[in-house]
Amino acid sequence: MTVPEPKDAQGPRVPSPPAAAAGGKDPLDAATAATRSLQGLSTELTARVPQLLEAMRSVGTGLELHSTLDRICETAAELADARYAAIGVVDEEGDGLSDFVTHGVGEETARLIGRRPDGHRGLLGALIHDPAPVRLADLTSDPRFAGFPPGHPAMRTFLGVPIRVQGEIFGNLYLAEKNGGGEFNDYDLHMVRVLATEAGIAIGNARLYEAARQRERWIDGSVAVTTALLSGQDADEALSVVAEQARRLADADAGIVMLPAGEGGLEIAAVASDQPVTALLGMVLPAQSPVAASLLAGEPVFITDASADPRVATGLSERYGPSMMLPLHSGGRVLGALVTPRRHGARQFSEAERTLATQFASQAALALIMAEAQRDRERLAVYEDRDRIARDLHDLVIQRLFATGMMLEGAQRKSVVPAVQDGVGKAVDELDVTIQEIRTAIFALQQGPAEAPSGLRTRVLREINMAAVPLGFRPGHRFVGPVDSTVGELTGKNLIAALREALSNAFRHADASRIEVVVDATVTLPDGSGGVRLTVADDGVGIPAGGRRSGLRNLARRAESLGGSSVCGPGIGEGGQGTTVSWEAPR
């Protein structure tokens, strides 16, 4: 029942908190007026004023929102001498509960109850749509009562009061089971209404504080992403940084970065999660999916429950609940998408979280574009350096070798000693071979990535030739089996990326003087299927204890996404010095 204005034991009406508590006036004035209205009331009510003032002081202590809600529940239960108390926070749509904070319900009982009420039905749902004080002697006899879930403690007496923050309904304060077996009386109702007014003020302050802290965290996260992307990390590691920061800031179970797939749609390129989700790498959201179409058009997609939404790919939908799917776009260009899903049953993302996450995605996209431009500049500098080296080799080295060969041939003709003639002839032949090898190296240095043929063997050679420039020497190589004809495109693409990662690690960390690359297409994997193995061995300093492992993790992640593996072992230096990376996957 909706409660009328209460009367005291002597007959006069007990004033209700003024309309300012529900309107546009200052809630603090409303609370003050409500407290002053207690003057001249009965002895029983007046005796409880100090308790009310202490309760109001307690509620106003602290700024963290959830601890404030916990404190309000505890204080209200003490003030009304109730066994149980709860606050149901109304969601942004105003038709359900986004959070439910309890007092008096133990962890074991909460576990038995399971999912918390959503406010879509029953007495709690009715109070959302009709936010007025309610006092019941037996809530189970109320026609709006929809029953208790299994494991819920028995409750009979009930008191419900709305909580308003700056004139807007924030939620409802519920009290149940008056200690001693009695009913909640008019004095309990009046005290709790005054407390609810003060609670609205405390919640408003906590909301402002929480919003400021939240904005600060997202700004710090954006700065961390920009710094990481512009620090020269490779593309895969940069995407992992974006995924991890998004997961942490959104308080999500995972952070997922998706990039446009070659055949259309979006492909998962990076995943950050505490759970083993490497199987998600390489999964494609097809182009015909409405979600993919919206994201590629630069539109965000917010999903209430991924497991029940037919628009989401099966691999994602079966794992998660509330999800934000945000396009990574900047300057009219869509680079991909950022996905932050929460577990089943988790709270929905608030409007503020959606806005901050969208801004973060735009900032991350801009940082990715800047990082890409920086890598392009570095790549251009490498190409210019390669052109200079090629010109020097052609204009200086080859000409000098050619002149030396001419001089040796002249000396050979003048010599009358057969052994000298044979030795000089062999030297001239060696010079001819050397000149041919230098010309091949010049051609490789002048060849751009777009000009390379699509064969895996050729792509491997191109990576080796490109690595020779920063290394200062050309790694050795060997192919076993029909590499070009048996290795599929997906495996080949990942093998090239793994080779690039391994050579980059050797250049940056190994300080090696010798590197050997072997691609073996005749490998049999542990499950009996055919595979391909990439081996990159060096004679460098090895993997230092406590050193970074991000490059090795990238190699392992690529292999595992294909059903393969990646391991490290001793190198090819004296006594096993150095490192050998063995990467294998199904062909």
C-alpha positions as CSV (number, residue, x, y, z in Angstrom):
1,M,0.0,0.0,0.0
2,T,1.1,3.6,-0.5
3,V,1.5,5.2,2.9
4,P,-0.5,8.3,3.9
5,E,0.9,11.1,5.9
6,P,1.5,9.7,9.4
7,K,0.2,11.1,12.7
8,D,1.8,11.0,16.1
9,A,0.3,9.5,19.2
10,Q,-1.3,12.8,20.3
11,G,-3.1,13.4,17.0
12,P,-1.4,16.2,15.0
13,R,0.0,15.3,11.6
14,V,3.7,14.5,11.4
15,P,5.0,16.8,8.6
16,S,6.5,15.0,5.6
17,P,9.8,16.1,4.1
18,P,9.0,19.1,2.0
19,A,8.4,19.0,-1.7
20,A,11.9,20.3,-2.3
21,A,13.2,16.8,-1.7
22,A,11.5,15.7,-4.9
23,G,11.7,19.0,-6.8
24,G,14.3,21.4,-8.0
25,K,15.2,23.1,-4.6
26,D,18.4,22.4,-2.8
27,P,18.2,18.9,-1.2
28,L,20.3,20.1,1.8
29,D,17.6,22.7,2.6
30,A,15.0,19.9,2.3
31,A,16.9,17.8,4.8
32,T,17.3,20.7,7.2
33,A,13.6,21.5,7.0
34,A,12.6,17.9,7.4
35,T,14.8,17.7,10.6
36,R,13.4,20.9,12.0
37,S,9.9,19.7,11.5
38,L,10.6,17.1,14.2
39,Q,10.4,19.8,16.9
40,G,7.2,19.6,19.0
41,L,6.6,16.0,18.2
42,S,6.0,13.1,20.6
43,T,8.5,12.1,23.2
44,E,9.3,8.8,21.4
45,L,10.0,10.6,18.1
46,T,12.0,13.4,19.7
47,A,14.1,10.8,21.6
48,R,15.2,9.4,18.2
49,V,16.4,12.7,16.8
50,P,20.0,12.2,18.0
51,Q,20.0,8.8,16.3
52,L,18.7,10.3,13.1
53,L,21.4,13.1,13.2
54,E,24.1,10.5,13.7
55,A,22.7,8.5,10.9
56,M,22.8,11.5,8.6
57,R,26.3,12.3,9.6
58,S,27.4,8.7,8.8
59,V,25.7,8.7,5.4
60,G,27.6,11.9,4.4
61,T,31.0,10.4,5.2
62,G,33.1,9.3,2.2
63,L,33.0,9.8,-1.5
64,E,33.3,6.4,-3.2
65,L,29.8,5.6,-4.6
66,H,29.5,1.9,-3.8
67,S,30.8,2.3,-0.3
68,T,28.3,5.1,0.1
69,L,25.5,2.8,-0.9
70,D,26.7,0.2,1.6
71,R,26.8,2.7,4.3
72,I,23.3,4.0,3.6
73,C,21.9,0.4,3.8
74,E,23.6,-0.3,7.1
75,T,22.6,3.1,8.6
76,A,19.0,2.7,7.5
77,A,18.8,-0.8,9.0
78,E,20.1,0.5,12.3
79,L,17.8,3.6,12.3
80,A,14.6,1.5,11.6
81,D,15.8,-1.5,13.6
82,A,15.5,-3.7,10.5
83,R,17.2,-7.0,9.8
84,Y,17.6,-6.5,6.1
85,A,18.2,-3.4,3.9
86,A,18.8,-2.9,0.2
87,I,19.1,-0.2,-2.4
88,G,17.9,-0.8,-5.9
89,V,19.6,1.6,-8.3
90,V,17.3,2.4,-11.3
91,D,18.9,1.9,-14.7
92,E,19.2,4.7,-17.2
93,E,16.1,3.6,-19.1
94,G,14.1,3.8,-15.9
95,D,12.4,0.4,-16.3
96,G,14.8,-1.9,-14.3
97,L,17.6,-2.1,-11.8
98,S,21.3,-1.6,-12.8
99,D,22.6,-2.4,-9.4
100,F,21.3,-3.9,-6.1
101,V,23.2,-3.3,-2.9
102,T,22.2,-5.3,0.2
103,H,22.8,-5.4,4.0
104,G,22.1,-8.3,6.2
105,V,22.3,-11.0,3.5
106,G,25.5,-13.1,3.9
107,E,27.7,-14.3,1.1
108,E,26.5,-17.9,1.3
109,T,22.8,-16.7,1.2
110,A,23.6,-14.4,-1.8
111,R,25.3,-17.3,-3.5
112,L,22.2,-19.5,-3.0
113,I,19.9,-16.8,-4.3
114,G,22.1,-16.4,-7.4
115,R,21.2,-13.6,-9.8
116,R,20.2,-10.3,-8.2
117,P,16.7,-8.8,-9.0
118,D,16.5,-6.8,-12.2
119,G,13.4,-4.9,-11.2
120,H,11.4,-5.9,-14.2
121,R,8.6,-7.5,-12.2
122,G,7.2,-7.9,-8.7
123,L,7.0,-5.4,-5.9
124,L,10.5,-4.0,-6.7
125,G,9.4,-3.4,-10.3
126,A,6.2,-1.7,-9.2
127,L,8.2,0.7,-6.9
128,I,10.3,1.7,-9.9
129,H,7.3,2.9,-11.9
130,D,5.5,4.3,-8.8
131,P,8.3,5.8,-6.6
132,A,6.3,6.5,-3.5
133,P,6.7,5.4,0.2
134,V,5.3,1.9,0.8
135,R,4.8,0.3,4.2
136,L,3.5,-3.3,4.4
137,A,2.6,-5.5,7.3
138,D,3.0,-8.6,5.1
139,L,4.6,-8.1,1.7
140,T,3.7,-11.6,0.6
141,S,0.0,-10.7,0.7
142,D,0.5,-7.7,-1.6
143,P,-0.9,-8.3,-5.1
144,R,2.3,-6.9,-6.6
145,F,4.5,-9.6,-4.8
146,A,5.9,-12.1,-7.3
147,G,7.5,-14.6,-5.0
148,F,11.0,-15.2,-3.6
149,P,13.7,-17.1,-5.6
150,P,15.1,-20.3,-4.1
151,G,17.4,-19.7,-1.2
152,H,15.9,-16.3,-0.4
153,P,15.4,-15.6,3.4
154,A,11.8,-15.3,4.6
155,M,10.6,-11.7,4.8
156,R,7.2,-10.3,5.9
157,T,7.3,-6.7,7.1
158,F,8.5,-4.2,4.5
159,L,9.2,-0.5,4.1
160,G,10.2,1.2,0.9
161,V,11.2,4.8,0.3
162,P,12.4,6.4,-3.0
163,I,15.9,8.1,-3.1
164,R,16.1,11.2,-5.3
165,V,19.3,12.9,-6.5
166,Q,18.9,16.5,-7.7
167,G,15.2,15.9,-8.3
168,E,15.7,12.7,-10.3
169,I,14.8,9.2,-9.1
170,F,18.1,7.4,-8.3
171,G,16.5,4.3,-6.8
172,N,14.6,2.9,-3.8
173,L,15.7,2.1,-0.3
174,Y,14.1,-1.1,1.0
175,L,13.9,-2.3,4.6
176,A,12.5,-5.7,5.7
177,E,11.9,-7.7,8.8
178,K,11.5,-5.4,11.8
179,N,13.5,-6.9,14.7
180,G,11.4,-8.2,17.5
181,G,8.6,-9.3,15.1
182,G,6.8,-6.0,15.1
183,E,5.8,-3.8,12.1
184,F,7.4,-0.7,10.8
185,N,5.5,2.3,12.3
186,D,5.0,5.9,11.3
187,Y,8.1,7.1,13.1
188,D,10.3,4.5,11.2
189,L,8.8,5.8,8.0
190,H,9.4,9.4,8.8
191,M,13.0,8.8,9.9
192,V,13.9,6.8,6.8
193,R,12.4,9.4,4.6
194,V,14.6,12.1,6.1
195,L,17.5,9.7,5.8
196,A,16.7,9.1,2.1
197,T,16.9,12.8,1.5
198,E,20.3,13.0,3.1
199,A,21.3,9.9,1.1
200,G,20.4,11.6,-2.1
201,I,22.8,14.4,-1.3
202,A,25.6,11.9,-0.4
203,I,24.9,9.9,-3.6
204,G,25.0,13.1,-5.7
205,N,28.4,14.0,-4.2
206,A,29.7,10.5,-4.7
207,R,28.5,10.4,-8.3
208,L,30.4,13.6,-9.1
209,Y,33.5,12.3,-7.4
210,E,33.2,8.9,-9.2
211,A,32.7,10.6,-12.6
212,A,35.8,12.8,-12.1
213,R,37.9,9.7,-11.1
214,Q,36.5,7.8,-14.1
215,R,37.4,10.6,-16.6
216,E,40.9,10.8,-15.0
217,R,41.4,7.0,-15.5
218,W,40.3,7.1,-19.1
219,I,42.5,10.1,-19.9
220,D,45.5,8.4,-18.2
221,G,44.7,5.3,-20.3
222,S,44.6,7.2,-23.5
223,V,48.0,8.8,-22.6
224,A,49.5,5.4,-21.9
225,V,48.2,4.0,-25.2
226,T,49.6,6.9,-27.2
227,T,53.0,6.7,-25.5
228,A,53.2,3.0,-26.0
229,L,52.2,3.2,-29.7
230,L,54.7,6.0,-30.5
231,S,57.6,4.3,-28.6
232,G,58.5,2.1,-31.6
233,Q,56.8,-1.1,-30.7
234,D,55.8,-3.5,-33.5
235,A,52.2,-3.5,-34.8
236,D,51.1,-6.6,-33.0
237,E,52.4,-5.4,-29.6
238,A,50.8,-2.0,-30.2
239,L,47.4,-3.6,-30.7
240,S,47.9,-5.7,-27.6
241,V,48.5,-2.5,-25.6
242,V,45.2,-1.0,-26.9
243,A,43.3,-4.2,-26.0
244,E,44.8,-4.4,-22.5
245,Q,44.2,-0.8,-21.6
246,A,40.6,-0.9,-22.9
247,R,39.9,-4.1,-20.8
248,R,41.3,-2.5,-17.7
249,L,39.5,0.9,-18.1
250,A,36.1,-0.6,-19.0
251,D,36.3,-3.1,-16.1
252,A,35.6,-5.7,-18.8
253,D,36.4,-9.4,-18.9
254,A,38.4,-9.0,-22.2
255,G,39.7,-6.3,-24.6
256,I,39.6,-7.3,-28.2
257,V,41.0,-5.5,-31.3
258,M,39.6,-6.4,-34.7
259,L,41.0,-5.3,-38.0
260,P,39.5,-5.4,-41.5
261,A,39.8,-8.9,-43.0
262,G,41.0,-9.5,-46.5
263,E,37.8,-11.2,-47.6
264,G,35.7,-8.5,-45.9
265,G,34.4,-8.3,-42.3
266,L,36.6,-8.0,-39.2
267,E,39.3,-10.3,-38.0
268,I,40.4,-10.5,-34.3
269,A,44.0,-9.4,-34.2
270,A,44.6,-9.0,-30.5
271,V,43.0,-10.2,-27.3
272,A,43.7,-9.2,-23.6
273,S,42.1,-11.3,-20.9
274,D,42.8,-13.2,-17.7
275,Q,41.2,-16.2,-19.3
276,P,42.8,-18.4,-22.0
277,V,41.2,-16.9,-25.1
278,T,44.0,-17.3,-27.7
279,A,41.6,-19.5,-29.8
280,L,39.8,-16.2,-30.6
281,L,42.7,-14.9,-32.6
282,G,42.0,-15.1,-36.3
283,M,38.3,-15.4,-35.8
284,V,36.4,-13.4,-38.5
285,L,33.1,-11.5,-38.0
286,P,31.7,-11.9,-41.5
287,A,31.0,-8.9,-43.8
288,Q,27.3,-9.8,-44.0
289,S,27.0,-9.4,-40.2
290,P,25.0,-6.3,-39.2
291,V,27.5,-5.6,-36.4
292,A,30.4,-5.7,-38.9
293,A,28.6,-3.4,-41.3
294,S,27.9,-0.9,-38.5
295,L,31.4,-0.9,-37.2
296,L,33.0,-0.6,-40.7
297,A,30.6,2.4,-41.3
298,G,32.0,4.0,-38.1
299,E,29.0,3.4,-35.9
300,P,29.3,2.0,-32.3
301,V,27.3,-1.1,-31.3
302,F,26.1,-1.6,-27.7
303,I,24.9,-5.0,-26.8
304,T,22.9,-5.9,-23.7
305,D,23.7,-9.6,-23.7
306,A,26.0,-11.1,-26.3
307,S,24.9,-14.6,-25.6
308,A,21.3,-13.7,-26.6
309,D,22.0,-11.4,-29.5
310,P,21.9,-13.1,-32.9
311,R,24.0,-10.4,-34.5
312,V,27.2,-11.4,-32.7
313,A,29.5,-14.2,-33.9
314,T,29.2,-17.5,-32.1
315,G,32.7,-17.5,-30.8
316,L,32.1,-14.3,-28.9
317,S,28.4,-14.6,-28.0
318,E,28.8,-17.9,-26.0
319,R,31.4,-16.3,-23.7
320,Y,30.0,-12.8,-22.7
321,G,27.1,-10.6,-21.7
322,P,27.0,-6.8,-21.9
323,S,29.4,-5.6,-24.6
324,M,30.6,-2.4,-26.2
325,M,31.8,-2.7,-29.8
326,L,33.4,0.6,-30.9
327,P,34.9,1.6,-34.3
328,L,38.5,2.6,-34.4
329,H,38.1,5.6,-36.7
330,S,39.8,8.9,-37.2
331,G,39.6,11.4,-40.0
332,G,37.0,9.4,-41.9
333,R,39.1,6.3,-41.9
334,V,38.1,3.1,-40.1
335,L,41.1,1.1,-38.9
336,G,39.1,-1.6,-37.1
337,A,37.1,-2.1,-34.0
338,L,37.5,-2.3,-30.2
339,V,35.4,-4.7,-28.2
340,T,35.1,-4.7,-24.4
341,P,32.7,-7.5,-23.2
342,R,31.7,-8.3,-19.6
343,R,30.8,-11.7,-18.2
344,H,27.3,-13.0,-18.1
345,G,25.2,-11.3,-15.4
346,A,27.5,-8.3,-15.0
347,R,26.1,-4.8,-14.8
348,Q,25.4,-2.9,-18.0
349,F,27.7,-0.2,-19.3
350,S,26.5,3.2,-18.1
351,E,26.0,6.1,-20.5
352,A,29.1,7.8,-19.0
353,E,31.2,4.6,-19.7
354,R,29.9,4.4,-23.2
355,T,30.9,8.0,-23.9
356,L,34.3,7.7,-22.3
357,A,35.0,4.4,-24.2
358,T,34.0,6.0,-27.5
359,Q,36.4,8.9,-26.9
360,F,39.1,6.4,-25.9
361,A,38.6,4.4,-29.1
362,S,38.9,7.6,-31.2
363,Q,42.1,8.6,-29.4
364,A,43.5,5.1,-29.8
365,A,42.7,5.2,-33.5
366,L,44.5,8.5,-33.9
367,A,47.5,7.1,-32.0
368,L,47.5,4.0,-34.3
369,I,47.5,6.3,-37.4
370,M,50.3,8.4,-35.9
371,A,52.3,5.2,-35.1
372,E,51.7,3.9,-38.6
373,A,52.9,7.2,-40.1
374,Q,56.0,6.9,-37.8
375,R,56.7,3.4,-39.0
376,D,56.2,4.5,-42.6
377,R,58.8,7.3,-42.1
378,E,61.2,4.8,-40.5
379,R,60.5,2.3,-43.4
380,L,61.2,5.1,-45.9
381,A,64.4,5.9,-44.2
382,V,65.4,2.2,-44.5
383,Y,64.5,2.2,-48.2
384,E,66.5,5.3,-48.8
385,D,69.5,3.8,-47.0
386,R,69.1,0.6,-49.0
387,D,69.1,2.7,-52.2
388,R,72.3,4.4,-51.1
389,I,73.9,1.1,-50.3
390,A,72.9,-0.3,-53.6
391,R,74.3,2.7,-55.5
392,D,77.6,2.4,-53.5
393,L,77.8,-1.3,-54.2
394,H,77.2,-0.7,-57.9
395,D,79.3,2.4,-58.5
396,L,82.2,1.6,-56.2
397,V,82.5,-2.0,-55.1
398,I,81.6,-3.8,-58.4
399,Q,83.7,-1.4,-60.4
400,R,86.7,-2.0,-58.2
401,L,86.2,-5.8,-58.2
402,F,85.8,-5.6,-62.0
403,A,89.1,-3.6,-62.3
404,T,90.8,-6.1,-60.0
405,G,89.7,-8.9,-62.2
406,M,91.0,-7.2,-65.3
407,M,94.4,-6.7,-63.6
408,L,94.5,-10.4,-62.6
409,E,93.6,-11.6,-66.1
410,G,96.5,-9.4,-67.4
411,A,98.9,-10.9,-64.9
412,Q,97.7,-14.4,-65.8
413,R,98.5,-13.9,-69.5
414,K,102.0,-12.6,-68.6
415,S,102.8,-15.5,-66.3
416,V,104.6,-18.5,-67.7
417,V,104.2,-20.7,-64.6
418,P,101.2,-23.0,-65.0
419,A,100.5,-23.2,-61.3
420,V,100.3,-19.4,-61.1
421,Q,98.1,-19.2,-64.1
422,D,95.7,-21.8,-62.6
423,G,95.6,-19.9,-59.2
424,V,95.0,-16.6,-60.8
425,G,92.3,-18.1,-63.0
426,K,90.5,-19.5,-59.9
427,A,90.8,-16.1,-58.3
428,V,89.2,-14.4,-61.3
429,D,86.4,-17.0,-61.3
430,E,85.7,-16.3,-57.6
431,L,85.6,-12.6,-58.3
432,D,83.0,-13.2,-61.1
433,V,80.8,-15.2,-58.6
434,T,81.2,-12.4,-56.0
435,I,80.2,-9.8,-58.5
436,Q,77.1,-11.8,-59.4
437,E,76.2,-12.2,-55.7
438,I,76.6,-8.5,-55.2
439,R,74.4,-7.7,-58.2
440,T,71.7,-10.1,-56.7
441,A,72.0,-8.2,-53.4
442,I,71.6,-4.9,-55.2
443,F,68.5,-6.1,-56.9
444,A,67.1,-7.3,-53.6
445,L,67.9,-4.0,-51.9
446,Q,66.1,-2.1,-54.7
447,Q,63.1,-4.3,-54.7
448,G,60.0,-2.9,-52.8
449,P,57.6,-5.1,-50.9
450,A,54.8,-4.7,-53.4
451,E,57.1,-6.1,-56.2
452,A,57.8,-9.3,-54.4
453,P,56.2,-12.5,-55.9
454,S,53.7,-14.3,-53.7
455,G,55.6,-17.5,-53.3
456,L,56.5,-18.4,-49.6
457,R,60.1,-19.1,-50.5
458,T,60.5,-15.7,-52.1
459,R,58.8,-14.0,-49.2
460,V,61.2,-15.7,-46.8
461,L,64.2,-14.7,-48.9
462,R,62.9,-11.1,-49.0
463,E,62.6,-11.0,-45.1
464,I,66.2,-12.4,-44.8
465,N,67.5,-9.8,-47.3
466,M,65.7,-7.0,-45.5
467,A,67.1,-8.1,-42.1
468,A,70.6,-8.2,-43.6
469,V,70.8,-4.4,-43.7
470,P,70.4,-3.7,-39.9
471,L,72.2,-6.9,-38.9
472,G,75.3,-6.1,-41.0
473,F,75.4,-9.6,-42.4
474,R,73.1,-11.9,-44.4
475,P,71.5,-14.8,-42.4
476,G,72.0,-18.3,-43.8
477,H,68.9,-20.1,-45.1
478,R,67.7,-23.6,-46.1
479,F,64.4,-24.9,-47.4
480,V,63.2,-28.5,-46.9
481,G,60.4,-29.9,-49.0
482,P,57.9,-28.3,-51.3
483,V,57.4,-25.0,-49.4
484,D,55.6,-23.1,-52.0
485,S,53.1,-25.8,-53.0
486,T,52.1,-27.3,-49.7
487,V,51.9,-24.4,-47.2
488,G,48.6,-22.6,-47.2
489,E,48.1,-18.8,-47.4
490,L,47.0,-18.3,-43.7
491,T,49.9,-20.4,-42.3
492,G,52.3,-18.7,-44.8
493,K,51.3,-15.3,-43.7
494,N,51.8,-16.1,-40.0
495,L,55.1,-17.8,-40.7
496,I,56.4,-14.7,-42.4
497,A,55.2,-12.6,-39.4
498,A,56.9,-15.1,-37.1
499,L,60.2,-14.9,-39.1
500,R,60.1,-11.1,-39.1
501,E,59.5,-11.2,-35.3
502,A,62.4,-13.7,-34.7
503,L,64.8,-11.7,-36.9
504,S,63.8,-8.5,-35.2
505,N,64.4,-10.0,-31.8
506,A,67.8,-11.3,-32.9
507,F,68.8,-7.9,-34.2
508,R,67.6,-5.9,-31.1
509,H,68.6,-8.3,-28.3
510,A,70.9,-11.1,-29.4
511,D,74.0,-9.3,-30.6
512,A,74.6,-12.2,-32.9
513,S,77.3,-12.7,-35.6
514,R,75.6,-15.7,-37.2
515,I,71.9,-16.6,-37.9
516,E,70.5,-19.6,-39.6
517,V,67.0,-19.8,-41.0
518,V,65.4,-23.2,-41.9
519,V,61.9,-23.7,-43.3
520,D,60.9,-27.4,-43.3
521,A,57.6,-28.3,-45.0
522,T,58.0,-32.1,-44.3
523,V,57.2,-31.9,-40.5
524,T,54.7,-34.3,-38.9
525,L,52.9,-32.6,-35.9
526,P,52.1,-34.5,-32.7
527,D,48.5,-35.2,-33.8
528,G,49.9,-36.9,-37.0
529,S,48.9,-34.1,-39.4
530,G,51.4,-32.4,-41.8
531,G,53.0,-29.2,-40.7
532,V,55.7,-26.6,-41.4
533,R,58.4,-25.7,-39.1
534,L,60.4,-22.4,-39.0
535,T,63.7,-22.5,-37.1
536,V,65.7,-19.3,-36.5
537,A,69.0,-20.0,-34.6
538,D,71.7,-17.5,-33.6
539,D,75.0,-17.5,-31.6
540,G,74.1,-14.4,-29.6
541,V,73.8,-13.7,-25.9
542,G,70.7,-15.8,-25.4
543,I,67.6,-14.9,-23.4
544,P,68.5,-13.0,-20.3
545,A,66.8,-13.9,-17.0
546,G,64.0,-11.5,-16.2
547,G,64.2,-10.0,-19.7
548,R,61.1,-9.0,-21.7
549,R,59.1,-11.9,-23.3
550,S,56.6,-9.9,-25.4
551,G,58.2,-11.0,-28.7
552,L,58.3,-14.6,-27.7
553,R,54.6,-14.4,-26.5
554,N,53.7,-13.0,-29.9
555,L,55.3,-16.0,-31.6
556,A,53.5,-18.4,-29.3
557,R,50.2,-16.7,-29.8
558,R,50.4,-16.8,-33.6
559,A,51.3,-20.5,-33.5
560,E,48.6,-21.4,-31.0
561,S,45.9,-19.5,-33.0
562,L,46.7,-22.0,-35.9
563,G,46.9,-25.1,-33.7
564,G,50.7,-25.2,-33.5
565,S,53.3,-24.2,-31.0
566,S,56.5,-22.2,-30.5
567,V,59.4,-23.1,-28.2
568,C,62.9,-21.8,-27.5
569,G,66.2,-23.8,-27.0
570,P,70.0,-23.5,-27.1
571,G,71.6,-21.6,-30.0
572,I,74.3,-22.5,-32.5
573,G,77.2,-20.8,-30.8
574,E,79.9,-22.6,-29.0
575,G,78.5,-24.7,-26.2
576,G,74.9,-24.0,-27.2
577,Q,75.4,-20.2,-26.8
578,G,72.6,-18.1,-28.3
579,T,68.9,-19.0,-29.0
580,T,67.0,-21.3,-31.3
581,V,63.3,-20.4,-31.9
582,S,61.3,-23.3,-33.3
583,W,57.8,-22.3,-34.6
584,E,55.5,-24.8,-36.2
585,A,51.9,-25.0,-37.4
586,P,49.7,-27.1,-39.6
587,R,50.3,-26.5,-43.3
